[in-house]
Amino acid sequence: MYQFTLKTQIKGFDTFLEFAQAESLQASDLILTNEFIYEPFIKPAGVPCHILFQEKYGAGEPNDQMIDAIHADIPDGIERIIAVGGGTVIDIAKVLTFGGTWKAEELFTGRTVPEKCRRLTVLPTTCGTGSEVTNVTICELKSLQTKKGLALDAMYADEAVLIPELVRTLPYKFFATSSIDAMIHAVESFLSPKAIALSSTFSEKAIEMIVSGYRYVITHGAAHWTDKAAEFLTASNFAGIAFGYAGCAAVHALSYPLGGKYHIPHGEANQLMFAAVIRRYREKQPDGRLNALEALLGRVLETAPDQALDALYALMEQILQRKPLSAYGITEDEFPQFADSVIEGQQRLLNNNYTELTREDMIGIYRACNVI
């Protein structure tokens, strides 16, 4: 028995102005965004909403201190949070829908579960997180020096709004890291033991669209990725729907210590882990769902199935060149600590692995990521 439910209503507009006019934004709406998004897109629309700029509360990806500070600044009478931004803005906005008095560390360690008291509308400005259609949010817990994920049905957005205009201004590096994140969402959800035909359909389409887009970028040059902005945004959404049901797994789990301690951007950290995790899967369980992935990739990459994974790794390298872990200041003596922290704190993700990975497997994966 299974139940596939899409809890978020998905809408599309060409521009933010069209969205603002159609939605009749109110003073009871709070927009959480970044100033570099507000100035060209939101300000000209003249919306009456309250505005908070995420970067005023700290740089980088979400952390507990940042969330607590923004939560404290929400004006009275706010009935809806509108998140216009990338993964950081969206992840923070999800928890801002909760009412009452709480601290982020209590929330992400499961010591408190507040009730949702505000609606949530999400406008993604990157083509990677898929967070607009998932109930997952990620936070760095400063005192624990790691990231923790939280998955609660109350954190599903009420509306996801796809606007290609908001994506086209992304610098190439952010396009690369976010779209690679979407690719990994699609692959991990496809391989997940929780995958079903419905979720796999979204995984497959996302993989096809991203591969096609990457080949276009490589042929026409990095600056031309914006020609495919709408397709990358849609693919990210499809991948989000897929992993919202089937889950992500070891690639994400093993990347969290890299982001938590060394602040490596999320998509970049995932790419560092990706090939080594899939290769370890192949060593341990060569026959199974992985063969279906190889067949899919062989078709979209126009290569033999047994060469398709290597072709995918090479394609991703052309979009964003990987570096060894040592290039970030990471030393090999940290690998056992990383593995232990993953085993202790990321069972939610490890339960979705294609095949079981032991502590020694994880240490071996980190070692493989130190060699390019």
C-alpha positions as CSV (number, residue, x, y, z in Angstrom):
1,M,0.0,0.0,0.0
2,Y,1.2,3.5,-0.8
3,Q,-0.2,7.0,-0.8
4,F,1.3,9.7,-3.1
5,T,0.0,13.1,-2.2
6,L,1.2,16.5,-3.6
7,K,0.2,18.8,-0.7
8,T,1.4,22.0,-2.4
9,Q,-0.5,23.9,-5.1
10,I,1.9,24.7,-7.9
11,K,1.5,27.9,-10.0
12,G,3.5,29.6,-12.7
13,F,4.0,33.2,-13.8
14,D,6.4,34.8,-16.2
15,T,7.3,37.7,-13.8
16,F,7.0,38.7,-10.2
17,L,4.7,41.6,-11.1
18,E,2.2,39.2,-12.6
19,F,2.3,37.1,-9.4
20,A,1.8,40.2,-7.2
21,Q,-1.1,41.4,-9.3
22,A,-2.8,38.0,-9.4
23,E,-2.3,37.3,-5.7
24,S,-3.4,40.7,-4.3
25,L,-0.6,40.8,-1.7
26,Q,-1.6,42.3,1.7
27,A,-0.1,44.1,4.7
28,S,-0.7,40.8,6.6
29,D,1.9,39.1,4.3
30,L,5.6,39.0,5.2
31,I,8.1,38.6,2.4
32,L,11.4,37.0,3.4
33,T,13.9,37.6,0.7
34,N,17.3,39.1,-0.1
35,E,17.9,42.7,-1.0
36,F,19.5,41.8,-4.3
37,I,16.2,40.1,-5.3
38,Y,14.0,42.8,-3.7
39,E,15.5,45.7,-5.6
40,P,15.0,44.5,-9.3
41,F,11.8,42.4,-8.8
42,I,9.8,43.1,-5.7
43,K,10.3,46.8,-5.1
44,P,9.0,47.9,-8.6
45,A,5.8,45.9,-7.9
46,G,5.0,48.3,-5.0
47,V,3.6,45.6,-2.8
48,P,2.2,46.6,0.7
49,C,3.9,43.6,2.5
50,H,6.3,43.7,5.4
51,I,9.8,42.9,4.1
52,L,12.7,41.1,5.9
53,F,16.1,40.6,4.3
54,Q,17.6,37.3,5.3
55,E,21.3,38.5,4.9
56,K,20.8,41.1,7.6
57,Y,20.7,38.2,10.1
58,G,23.9,36.4,8.9
59,A,25.6,35.0,5.9
60,G,25.6,31.5,4.4
61,E,23.1,28.7,4.9
62,P,20.5,28.6,7.7
63,N,21.7,28.3,11.3
64,D,19.9,28.3,14.6
65,Q,21.1,31.8,15.5
66,M,19.9,33.3,12.2
67,I,16.5,31.6,12.5
68,D,16.0,32.7,16.1
69,A,16.8,36.3,15.2
70,I,14.4,36.5,12.2
71,H,11.7,34.7,14.2
72,A,12.0,37.4,16.9
73,D,11.5,40.2,14.3
74,I,8.2,38.9,12.8
75,P,5.6,41.7,13.2
76,D,2.3,41.0,14.9
77,G,-0.6,40.2,12.7
78,I,1.3,38.3,10.0
79,E,-0.9,35.6,8.4
80,R,1.3,34.4,5.5
81,I,5.0,34.1,4.9
82,I,6.1,34.6,1.3
83,A,9.6,33.2,0.7
84,V,11.3,34.7,-2.3
85,G,14.8,33.2,-2.5
86,G,17.0,30.2,-2.6
87,G,17.4,27.3,-0.2
88,T,18.4,29.4,2.8
89,V,15.4,31.7,2.5
90,I,13.0,28.8,1.9
91,D,14.2,26.7,4.7
92,I,14.0,29.5,7.2
93,A,10.5,30.5,6.0
94,K,9.2,27.0,6.6
95,V,9.9,27.2,10.4
96,L,8.6,30.8,10.5
97,T,5.1,29.5,9.9
98,F,5.2,28.1,13.4
99,G,3.5,30.1,16.2
100,G,4.4,30.4,19.9
101,T,7.7,30.6,21.6
102,W,10.5,28.3,20.5
103,K,14.2,28.1,19.7
104,A,15.5,26.6,16.5
105,E,17.8,24.2,18.3
106,E,14.9,22.8,20.3
107,L,12.9,22.4,17.0
108,F,15.7,20.6,15.1
109,T,16.6,18.3,17.9
110,G,13.0,17.3,18.4
111,R,12.5,18.7,21.8
112,T,9.6,20.8,20.7
113,V,7.0,20.6,17.9
114,P,5.1,23.9,17.5
115,E,1.9,24.3,15.5
116,K,1.6,26.0,12.2
117,C,-0.2,29.3,12.4
118,R,0.7,31.0,9.1
119,R,0.3,30.1,5.5
120,L,3.4,29.7,3.3
121,T,4.0,30.7,-0.3
122,V,7.4,29.9,-1.9
123,L,8.9,31.5,-4.9
124,P,12.3,29.8,-5.6
125,T,15.1,31.8,-7.1
126,T,17.5,29.0,-7.7
127,C,17.1,25.8,-9.8
128,G,18.2,23.3,-7.3
129,T,16.6,22.8,-3.9
130,G,13.1,21.7,-4.9
131,S,12.3,22.8,-1.3
132,E,9.2,24.6,-2.5
133,V,7.4,21.2,-2.6
134,T,9.0,19.3,0.3
135,N,8.4,19.3,4.0
136,V,12.1,19.2,4.8
137,T,14.3,22.0,6.1
138,I,18.0,22.0,7.0
139,C,19.7,24.0,9.8
140,E,23.3,24.3,11.0
141,L,23.3,23.9,14.8
142,K,26.3,26.0,15.9
143,S,26.9,24.3,19.2
144,L,26.9,20.8,17.6
145,Q,29.0,21.8,14.5
146,T,26.7,19.8,12.2
147,K,23.6,20.2,10.1
148,K,20.3,18.6,11.1
149,G,17.3,18.0,8.9
150,L,13.7,18.3,10.0
151,A,10.7,16.8,8.2
152,L,7.2,17.8,9.3
153,D,4.1,17.8,7.3
154,A,3.2,21.2,8.7
155,M,6.2,22.6,6.7
156,Y,4.8,21.9,3.3
157,A,4.2,25.2,1.4
158,D,0.6,26.0,0.7
159,E,1.7,27.3,-2.7
160,A,4.8,27.0,-4.9
161,V,5.2,29.6,-7.5
162,L,7.6,29.1,-10.4
163,I,8.8,32.3,-12.1
164,P,11.7,31.9,-14.6
165,E,12.5,35.6,-14.4
166,L,13.7,35.1,-10.8
167,V,16.2,32.4,-11.8
168,R,17.8,34.1,-14.8
169,T,19.9,36.5,-12.7
170,L,21.7,33.7,-10.9
171,P,25.5,33.9,-11.2
172,Y,26.9,30.8,-13.0
173,K,28.4,29.3,-9.9
174,F,25.1,29.3,-8.1
175,F,23.3,27.9,-11.1
176,A,25.9,25.1,-11.2
177,T,25.8,24.1,-7.5
178,S,22.0,24.4,-7.3
179,S,21.3,22.4,-10.5
180,I,23.8,19.7,-9.4
181,D,21.8,19.5,-6.2
182,A,18.7,18.9,-8.2
183,M,20.4,16.2,-10.2
184,I,21.4,14.4,-7.0
185,H,17.9,14.8,-5.6
186,A,16.6,13.1,-8.7
187,V,19.2,10.2,-8.6
188,E,18.9,9.5,-4.9
189,S,15.1,9.5,-5.0
190,F,15.2,7.2,-8.0
191,L,17.5,4.7,-6.1
192,S,15.6,5.0,-2.8
193,P,13.9,1.8,-1.6
194,K,10.9,4.0,-1.0
195,A,10.6,4.9,-4.7
196,I,7.4,4.0,-6.5
197,A,6.3,4.4,-10.1
198,L,4.8,7.8,-9.5
199,S,7.8,9.3,-7.7
200,S,10.2,7.7,-10.2
201,T,8.4,9.4,-13.1
202,F,9.3,12.7,-11.6
203,S,12.9,11.5,-10.9
204,E,13.3,10.3,-14.5
205,K,11.9,13.5,-16.1
206,A,14.2,15.7,-13.9
207,I,17.3,13.7,-14.9
208,E,16.3,13.9,-18.6
209,M,15.8,17.7,-18.4
210,I,18.9,18.4,-16.4
211,V,21.1,16.3,-18.6
212,S,19.6,17.9,-21.7
213,G,20.2,21.3,-20.2
214,Y,23.8,20.5,-19.3
215,R,24.6,19.4,-22.8
216,Y,23.1,22.6,-24.2
217,V,25.3,24.6,-21.8
218,I,28.5,22.8,-22.7
219,T,27.7,23.2,-26.4
220,H,26.8,26.9,-26.3
221,G,28.8,28.2,-23.3
222,A,28.3,28.9,-19.6
223,A,26.6,32.2,-20.2
224,H,23.8,30.5,-22.2
225,W,22.5,28.5,-19.2
226,T,19.8,31.2,-18.8
227,D,18.3,30.1,-22.2
228,K,17.2,27.0,-20.3
229,A,16.2,28.7,-17.0
230,A,12.6,27.6,-17.2
231,E,13.5,24.0,-17.9
232,F,16.1,23.9,-15.0
233,L,13.5,25.5,-12.7
234,T,10.9,22.9,-13.7
235,A,13.4,20.0,-13.4
236,S,14.3,21.2,-9.9
237,N,10.6,21.2,-9.0
238,F,10.1,17.6,-10.3
239,A,13.2,16.4,-8.4
240,G,11.7,18.0,-5.3
241,I,8.5,16.2,-5.7
242,A,10.4,12.9,-6.2
243,F,12.6,13.2,-3.1
244,G,9.7,14.7,-1.1
245,Y,8.2,11.2,-1.4
246,A,11.1,8.8,-1.7
247,G,13.8,10.8,0.2
248,C,17.5,11.6,-0.3
249,A,20.2,9.3,1.1
250,A,23.9,8.9,1.8
251,V,25.1,11.6,-0.6
252,H,23.3,14.2,1.4
253,A,24.0,12.6,4.7
254,L,27.8,12.4,4.2
255,S,27.9,16.0,2.9
256,Y,26.4,17.5,6.0
257,P,29.6,17.5,8.1
258,L,31.4,19.3,5.2
259,G,28.8,22.0,5.3
260,G,28.5,22.1,9.0
261,K,32.2,22.5,9.8
262,Y,33.7,23.9,6.7
263,H,30.7,25.8,5.3
264,I,31.0,24.3,1.8
265,P,27.9,25.2,-0.2
266,H,25.2,22.5,-0.1
267,G,25.2,21.6,-3.8
268,E,29.0,21.7,-4.0
269,A,29.3,19.4,-0.9
270,N,26.9,17.0,-2.5
271,Q,28.8,16.8,-5.7
272,L,32.0,16.0,-3.7
273,M,30.3,13.0,-2.3
274,F,28.2,11.9,-5.2
275,A,30.4,9.8,-7.5
276,A,32.2,8.1,-4.5
277,V,28.8,7.1,-2.9
278,I,27.4,5.7,-6.1
279,R,30.6,3.8,-6.9
280,R,30.5,2.2,-3.4
281,Y,26.8,1.3,-4.0
282,R,27.9,-0.4,-7.3
283,E,30.7,-2.4,-5.6
284,K,28.3,-3.7,-2.9
285,Q,25.2,-4.3,-4.9
286,P,25.8,-4.2,-8.7
287,D,22.4,-5.8,-9.5
288,G,19.2,-4.1,-8.6
289,R,17.6,-0.6,-9.0
290,L,21.0,0.7,-10.0
291,N,20.7,-1.1,-13.3
292,A,17.5,0.8,-14.1
293,L,19.4,4.0,-13.4
294,E,22.2,2.9,-15.7
295,A,19.7,2.1,-18.4
296,L,18.0,5.5,-18.0
297,L,21.3,7.4,-18.1
298,G,22.5,5.3,-21.1
299,R,19.4,6.4,-23.0
300,V,19.6,10.2,-22.2
301,L,23.4,10.3,-22.5
302,E,23.4,8.1,-25.6
303,T,26.0,5.7,-24.3
304,A,26.1,2.1,-23.2
305,P,24.5,1.5,-19.8
306,D,27.7,0.1,-18.2
307,Q,29.4,3.4,-19.1
308,A,26.5,5.7,-18.3
309,L,27.4,6.6,-14.7
310,D,31.0,7.6,-15.6
311,A,29.5,9.7,-18.4
312,L,27.3,11.4,-15.9
313,Y,30.2,12.2,-13.6
314,A,32.1,13.6,-16.5
315,L,29.2,15.7,-17.6
316,M,28.8,17.2,-14.1
317,E,32.5,17.9,-13.9
318,Q,32.2,20.0,-17.0
319,I,29.5,22.0,-15.3
320,L,31.4,22.4,-12.0
321,Q,34.9,21.0,-11.4
322,R,35.4,19.1,-8.2
323,K,38.2,19.6,-5.8
324,P,39.7,17.1,-3.3
325,L,38.6,17.5,0.3
326,S,42.1,18.6,1.2
327,A,41.6,21.7,-0.9
328,Y,39.0,22.9,1.7
329,G,41.4,22.3,4.6
330,I,39.9,18.9,5.5
331,T,42.3,16.3,6.9
332,E,42.1,12.5,6.7
333,D,42.1,12.1,10.5
334,E,38.6,13.8,10.5
335,F,37.0,11.2,8.3
336,P,36.2,8.8,11.2
337,Q,34.6,11.7,13.1
338,F,32.6,12.6,10.1
339,A,31.3,9.0,9.7
340,D,30.4,8.8,13.4
341,S,28.4,12.1,13.2
342,V,26.6,10.9,10.1
343,I,25.7,7.6,11.8
344,E,24.5,9.4,14.9
345,G,22.6,12.2,13.3
346,Q,21.5,11.3,9.8
347,Q,19.6,8.0,10.1
348,R,16.6,9.8,8.5
349,L,18.6,9.9,5.3
350,L,20.6,6.7,5.7
351,N,17.3,4.7,5.8
352,N,16.9,5.7,2.1
353,N,20.2,4.2,1.0
354,Y,20.2,2.0,-2.1
355,T,22.2,-0.5,0.0
356,E,23.6,-0.4,3.5
357,L,26.8,1.5,4.1
358,T,28.9,0.6,7.1
359,R,31.1,3.0,9.1
360,E,34.1,1.7,7.1
361,D,32.3,2.3,3.9
362,M,31.7,5.9,4.8
363,I,35.3,6.4,5.8
364,G,36.3,4.9,2.5
365,I,34.0,7.2,0.6
366,Y,35.6,10.3,2.3
367,R,39.0,8.9,1.4
368,A,37.9,8.5,-2.2
369,C,36.7,12.1,-2.3
370,N,40.2,13.2,-1.4
371,V,41.6,11.9,-4.7
372,I,40.7,13.6,-8.0
